[in-house]
Amino acid sequence: MKGIVSFCCFVSLLVLTSAEEEEDVIASTNILRDRSHIDKTLRLAFDDNAAESYNAALQKLRKIYHSAIKPMEQAYKYNELRAHEISDGEITSKPMVLFLGPWSVGKSSMINYLLGLKDSPYQLYTGAEPTTSEFTVIMHGEKTRSIEGIVMAADSSRSFSPLEKFGQSFLEKLLGIEMPHKLLERVTFVDTPGIIENRKQQERGYPFNDVCQWFIDRADLIFVTFDPTKLDVGLELEMLFRQLKGRESQIRIILNKADNLATQDLMRVYGALFWSLAPLINVTEPPRVYVSSFWPYEYAPDTSRDLFKREEISLLEDLNQVIENRLENKIAFIRQHAIRVRIHALLVDRYVQTFKDKMSYFSDPDLVFKEIVDDPDKFFIFKSILAKTNVSKFDLPNREAYQDFFGVNPINTFKSLSAQCSYTGGCLLDKIEKAITSELPGLLGSINPSKPPPGLSSCETTGCGEKPKNRYRKN
């Protein structure tokens, strides 16, 4: 009898303890977390005194692009090779932070938390089921309003006009939200639909992977978010990480909802996450992983609150670094783009010169050029560029890409580089090399006087070398 009484008392104690723990959890989820560290870490309380000089530098960058780089792009149809056209909106746009990951892992909740949108009319909808079906762009505006995707794509002043190529079905799944917010004055957030492994891409009604690639190519920081219950890697997630190849420096992995686990379980989940992602990220230094719970409510009781808070501050510092370096990153991106355009122009020029050298009075031009395009190594097309212009072999495009390129762009539609000169304007090659070696590094040095401009006269990294003679100018 005593044993039965003791057992009943033990069960009652367990029930009471469980009820108390449940009450503690419910109480913690009703208490909003202090957000003061977000404003402090991101320096949102400070006015951006450098805004005027920042805008002036952007205008100089835009002028360099239009005067020195875009003419070469247009002359040799570079955009048809890489399908990445740089617009004024992209040059002047704010840094873009992209959120990717499986469904219902807390991407939208994280944006709500960072912007303090809890209980506001424009907070992003969240839930345990797949909730975000649109690509949602959250950006700064004078007043709070939503913008349809069709309107965003039609506005040439924004950087989203190229999205029209993905069709009307996608534009119906694109949504913009403008609001006056100090953080959005410095950065733009993009929330994406969650990855659902049992849904085929075709069922979305638009090329989901291609749209993701468009945003990945333009993102300054990419948060790939997971939660402890969704660590499985399926075909769609594998495809996503293949698209992220080459962007490892911008990827940050987030293990969200970490306060749902005890410390020992969290360690196991952390190891399982690395085990799942290891085959997908083939780099010597893996991306930084942040472990915390990014939502407006207090951490669950009896969890590693101090660790989660430090992880959150580290992530905010990472975000702030992107904001602080936004102009330097923009200049570096345009310079890298200019180097690629220049290499493309040199290659097309070499194809043109080789074609002219191999042509005779009785030659069939189609057969001659087909032989050159099918086997460029036979005519030393790529090797001559490497030997005479100091271009790195790792910067050269694929040979197969030029088979497709010249398939739609006949060789006789291009002039040689030596013919791309005028008496008043000079040579296109001179202009783009000046931009690469002096104007863009000089602009970078002007915004950061403590660091000397890199490589003002060095041709090792930019590939200056053989220059065409300006036939309109006396030596």
Residue, then its C-alpha position, 0 to 999 in steps of 0.5 A: m500500500k505504501g508503494i502505491v502511495s509513493f508511486c502516486c506521489f511521484v507521478s503527481l510530482l512529475v505532473l506538477t513539474s511538467a506543468e510548471e516547466e510548460e508554464d515557464v516556456i509559455a511565459s518566456t514565449n510571451i515576453l519580448r526580447d530586448r532589441s537594443h543591442i541590434d541598434k547598438t551593433l548596427r550603429l542605427a542611432f548614428d546619422d550617416n554623415a558620409a551619405e553625401s560623399y557616398n552618393a558622390a562616389l557612386q556617381k563617379l563610379r557610374k560615370i566610369y562605367h558608362s564612359a570606359i566599360k559599357p562601350m566595350e560591352q556593347a561593341y563586343k556584345y559581352n552581355e550575350l556571353r554572360a547574360h549579366e547586364i549592369s544597370d544604373g539601378e544595380i550600381t546605386s543599389k544598397p547591399m542585398v542580404l538574401f535569405l535561403g533555406p528549407w520551409s518554415v526554418g525562421k527566415s521570415s521571423m528573422i527579418n521581422y526580428l531584425l526590423g522590429l516588425k512584430d505586430s506591425p501591419y507589414q510584418l512578414y507572415t510566419g507559421a509552422e506550415p510553408t508560408t512564404s510563396e513569393f520572393t519578397v524584397i524589403m527596402h527603404g521608402e518614404k512611407t510604408r507600402s507594398i509594390e507589385g512585382i510587375v511595377m518593380a520590374a517596370d521601374s528602370s530606376r530600381s535594380f529589378s528590371p532584368l527580372e522581367k525575363f523570367g516571365q509574368s508568372f514569376l512577376e506575380k510571385l514577386l512582392g516589394i515592401e517599402m518602409p521608413h527604417k534606419l536599417l533599410e536605409r543601408v541594406t535591402f533584405v530578400d526573403t525567398p520561398g522555402i525549399i520543399e523537396n517533394r515539389k518539382q521546380q516545374e510546379r512552381g510555374y516559373p524557373f525557381n533555380d534561375v531566379c535564385q541564381w539571379f539573386i545569388d549573383r547580386a547578393d552581398l551576404i547570403f544567409v542559408t537557414f536551417d532548424p534542428t528538425k530540417l537537416d535532410v539534404g534533398l535534390e533541390l537543396e543540392m541544386l541550391f548549393r551548386q548555385l552557391k559555388g564560388r560565393e562561399s565568402q558570402i555564405r553564412i549558415i544559420l542554425n535557428k531555433a536553437d533554444n528548442l534543444a538541450t545543450q547536449d542535443l544541440m551539439r549533436v544537431y550541430g555535428a549532424l548539420f556539418w555532416s549533411l553539408a560537408p559534401l556540398i561545400n568543397v572548400t578548405e575553410p567552411p562558412r561561418v555557422y551561427v547558432s541562436s534563435f532569431w525571433p522577437y521572444e525571449y530564449a527558452p528557459d534553461t538554455s545557453r542564453d549567453l552563447f545565443k546572445r554572443e552568436e547573435i551579436s557576431l552575426l550583426e557585426d558581420l552584417n554591419q561589416v557588409i554595410e560599412n564596406r558597401l562602396e568598396n565592394k561595389i567598386a571591386f565588383i565593377r572592376q572585376h566586371a571590367i576585367r572580364v569585359r576586357i578579356h572577352a574583347l581581347l578574345v573576340d579580337r583574336y578570333v577576328q584577326t585569326f579569321k582574317d589571316k586564314m581567309s583567302y580569295f577562294s576560301d569559304p568563310d563559313l568553313v574557315f571560321k567553323e574550323i577556328v571555333d571548333d578547335p581554337d587551340k589549333f590556332f593558339i587563340f587562348k594561348s596567345i592571349l595568355a602569352k601577350t597580355n598577362v591574363s590569368k588562365f583562371d579568368l578565361p571563359n570556357r572555349e565552348a561558350y564561344q561556340d554558342f556566342f559566335g553561333v548567334n553573333p557572326i564574326n563579320t559583325f565585329k571590328s578588331l580592337s585597333a579599329q575601335c578608336s577615334y581621334t576625339g575619343g581615343c581607343l576603347l581598350d585604352k579607356i577600359e585599361k585606364a579604368i582598371t588600373s587607375e580610375l577605379p583603384g583611385l576612387l577606392g583610395s579616395i574613400n579610404p585614404s588610410k589605404p593606398p590604392p592597389g595596383l595603380s600601375s601594375c599590369e600583373t593582376t589586370g592583364c594590361g599588355e599589348k595595346p592597339k595603335n590609335r591610327y588617328r593619332k600621331n605618335 
